[in-house]
Amino acid sequence: MSQDPGPTVEALKNGKNIVVLTHVNMDGDALGSAMGMTIALKSMGKNAVFYTEDSVPHYLRYMPKLDWIQDNWMQVMTNLDTILICDCGDLYRVGPVEKRIIDHLNILNVDHHASNPLFGRVNLVDETASSTSEICYRVLTQMGYEFDEDVATCLYTGIYSDTSAFQNTNSTPESFQICGELVQAGANPAMIARYLYRQQSPGRARLFRLVVPTLEIEPNGRIAGMIVTTEMFRDASADSSSLEGFVEFPLSIEGVDASYVLRELPHANGRPNRVKGSVRTTEAIDATEVCGHFGGGGHRRASGFTADGDIETIRKELIEQFHRHLQ
Ligand SMILES: [Mn+2]
């Protein structure tokens, strides 16, 4: 792996017109790292733009400078010399904009997914980091950046949400130390915790009520999960980001080592049914191995996949995979 921030720092110092990208279906770390870098780079005199075609999920609407987000590629600067990609385990994760940037010669890849194929000219990939935001903190520190409240809020959000509020095993002494610095610089832990964990939308609560009855715990007590149908989304009037975090619920059951949430994706005419899976595990099982069976990946404790097929069939297949890999 390529864990030295040096080459990334050098490339950013040399950049003038920088576009920052992150993965589709952004989460706290995706938005936190990309927006944090954008704000910091701008304050260091760079012409930096955060480009995404996605909308910001409800629970992240407290984040700073959301009106800076650019969603029109034609208006993204023409003299683009540097593309910074944050929190993408693979290049295609940037979404449709991939086809516009795939031949660009100066892609900087900053990420913490073990499966990252190092698609950039410069790669800063550290799978031991709690989050991409934590790696961004190291980059900005090495650039001599003095953290302000906005950037501190962004990076704290990334670390706090990718560790699930410091509950996951990726909460290292370094994560706590960095978060301490970020709070010193103005991040507000109580406000961030309130938005991330105590301000769920009514649509999300209605969706949860519909999803919980699908909970199944396998007879061995170690595998548990739920499924979400297209009808449930419709009946709850919930948007797709509402599912974020549901997979933590089965994992919170005593004795459970592997949890999952399967979601039916709306399908185009004539296309087979598709299912999106989220998997969380304890140290007893490697989530990347289970999701790898379906062509997905991620982290050892948190992975995902998208597969063609009927949701109940995929559920059976997934449970088989869990049994196979459980130690
Ligand atoms: Mn992340």
Residues whose N, C-alpha, C, O or C-beta is under 5 A from the ligand:
A	BS01	MN	D29 D87 S131 T132 D162
